Amino acid sequence: MANFSFLGFYVIGFAIIFSTFNIYSIDVIEFLIESDPVYWLLSILGLLMVPFIAGFFLYQLIVWFLEYSVKFLTWVQLRTHTGAVGILGFALFALQFLGRWIWFS
């Protein structure tokens, strides 16, 4: 299972790096042709490490977001008068308010 996670980190990392190079119009092949062989070695090391780090960073951001959203919803539920029913009632009230505002404007 861990091997699939590492492979997923690489795939996501390569997608992030490819998108970044595409957005900023960076031509890696042209850079490598015009550079010294020392930069080729650094580029190979970067190709092995940077995608994993980028994919793992995105994974950590998602985990962090989900963790804190659960903590926030738990905090709201504990401080709402009737718990989950109170949250649902507030959500329905907010939707009703939005609907009226859109309907009458």
N, C-alpha and C positions, 0 to 999 in steps of 0.2 A: 504493500500500500504506500509505503514511503517513497518507493521508486516512481510511482505515478505522480506523487506530489512534486517531487523534484523535476520530473519531466514537464509537469504543468507550469512550474515556476519558469523553466527555460522557455517554453512556448509563449507564455504571456510576456516574459521579458523581451524575447525577440520581437514580438508584435509591438511592444512599447518603443523599443529602439528603432525598428524599421519605420514606425509612424513618425517618430521624432526626426529621423534623417529625412524622411519625405517632406515633412512640414517645412524644415529649414533648408531644403535643397542641398543637402550634404552628399557629395559623391565620394564614397569610401574608396572605390577602386582608383579614382584619379589621385586621391590623397596618398594611397599606398605606392602608386607608380612614381610619384614625385618625391617620396620620402626616403630616408636612409633605412637600411635593414634593421637597425635598432628599433625603429618605430613599427616594423613588421612584427617583431617579437612582442612588443607591448600591445599591438593590436590583437594578436592571437590570444594573449593573456586576458585582454579586455573582453574578447569574444567568449571566453570561457567563464568569466566571473560576472560581468555586468548584467547579462540577461537574468542570471539567477538572483542577483541582488534586486534588480528591478521587479521581477515577478514576486519575490518574497516580500518586498516593500508594499506592493499593491495588496497582497494577501493580508499583511498585517493591518493595513488601513481598513480593509473590509471587516476583519475580526474586531478591530477597535471600535468601528462604527456600530456593529451589531451588539457588542458588549455594552457600550454606553447607552444605546437605545433601549436595551432591556432594562438597564439600571434606571433610566429616566422614566420608562413606563411603570416600573415597579414603584418608584417614588411617587408618581402621579396617582397610581391606584391606592397607595397607602394614605395619601392625603386627600383623596376625594371622599366625600361624605359616605357614599354607598358603594365604593369600590368600582368594579368594572361596569356596573349598571350606570354609575354616575358618569363615567367616561363616555359610554355609548350615548347617554342622554345629552351630554355636552356636544358630542359630534353631530348628533341629529339636529340640535338647536343651531349649531354653526352652519350646517347645510341649509336649514330653513331660512336663516338670516341671509345667507348668500343668495339663495333662490329668490327671495323677495327683493333683494337689492338689485339683482339682474333683471327681474321681471318689471320692476317699476322705474328703471332708469332708461 
